[in-house]
């Protein structure tokens, strides 16, 4: 028998079968590209799709668990609009002629490491958020 511990959003006890979902590890290859504009458009379209997904998640969470718990999806939407984050992705595509998936993954890793190294606990917690939004974008880009 395995014991799982986690953080509950509801009070009480639950009994039943447990299904553990594991994300497959994202494998991102660095590919040289010829069309910078096309890769930039792919990133922008993926960003719009990610925002749409996050809005649906926010709306569902708002109904089911309340505004406080749903707020994380709003934070993720705002992070997807961060100019420094997006500029870093676009600049990497333009200067290194790399595919969108690779630029998003590397930028996500860099920003995540930057947040994780900060002294402020709130900012450290944002490291996981940056990783989450980057993984969401990569998954969308990979179809």
C-alpha positions, 0 to 999 in steps of 0.5 A: 500500500502506498501513502500519498500526501497532498494539500487539500482544497476541501475539508474532510476525508476522501476514500476511493481509488487514486489515479496518479497522473504523470506528465511525460517529460518534455523533450525539446530539440534545438532545430535551426530555422529559416523563417523567423517570422513563421516561428514568431507567429507560432509562439504568438498563436501558442500564447493565445491558445495558452491564455484561452486554456487558462481562462477556461481553467480559471472559470471552472476553478472559480465555480468549483473552489472559489476565487482564491484558489482559482487566482493562480490561473489568472497569474499564469495568464498575466505571466504569459503577457510579460514583455521581458519573457516574450521578448526573450523568446522572440529575441532567441528565435531571431538571433540564434535562428532556433525553433519556437519550442527550444526558445520557449524551453530555454527562456522558461528555464532561465527565468525559472532559475532567476526566480528560484535564486531570489531571496524573497519566498514569494518570488521563489514560488514564481519559479514553478509558475514560469516553468508551468507556463513554459511547459504549457506553451511547449506542449501547444507548440508540439501539438 
